[in-house]
């Protein structure tokens, strides 16, 4: 009797163990490590919401290889040290992939941990040096500055002979300064002034005055979202009536809301905008608004499309193998016809940098208006 009871107990324990293993294997764990407070809260919150919207859709459609995605979200507090610690925690939790951080300074610090554990890591950071260090596990959700700056430089050369550059003094801003100078080298446009500003800077009067006194006939603003809004307000306050040109962070939805009428007339090259003349983008815009009751900026699109690139890479490999998925991401071309969630056809190179269509936009009446569609920088052959 006791022997039979013991055998039944062993059998039951085995079934429970099998059930537990089956549950673990039925999910794909990812960590969403983003800026939910501090200076990066706008960017991080949008990125997080985009990631969660994609997960919701993918899970509703049956998951990836029949397995649902399970995500956990963590706040870096816009602090690189915290981001590094949270990435270590994600490694300990044995996640399949990591999304974030968004800020360049944070991913540069934290990606060493995901690399050590061989965990694919998608980032919203745009600093060029993120992907020049040979990390095979880090992938962009937006352009590197080395891809974006040549595009915007072509526009600048049609508008300016003497350009003032207002940039933020961090990895993002300094990388952008280096890349725009490189892109303009040898062109008719000269840099009249390089004006450094600080993250979170509130008073922009001196910085704008320096730009005005430089004799510049246009200004290039390359700062984070909230600082961009302050820069726009101060430029208008001081009577600046010459072109104001920038990149994605100059004309984002949050910037437009914060700057008000001062944003009108600002022109930027953007890799992603919810106002792009693209049916899949307009669908995303509507779905995001339905779930979160506000209009997404480019960071929301980054998070959303990033999850769909993970899906495409896993399905290309055909199994849940982190190392194989990272390898498959290098050189992959993902078609929006097959994976509508990527919104636009996209190609990743051997560094983890992406290339795709992009846009020049102008703020008119408090909204982005696409004034030109630009082809991929390297015009990859479609597959």
PyMOL commands that set and color helices and strands:
alter all, ss='L'
color gray80, all
select helices_A, chain A and resi 2-25+38-60+80-92+104-116+128-130+145-159+171-184+205-213+225-237+248-250+253-263+279-292+298-317+322-329+340-342
alter helices_A, ss='H'
color red, helices_A
select strands_A, chain A and resi 27-34+68-75+97-99+120-123+138-140+162-168+190-197+218-222+243-246+267-270+333-334+346-348+354-355+358-364+367-374
alter strands_A, ss='S'
color yellow, strands_A
deselect
rebuild
show_as cartoon
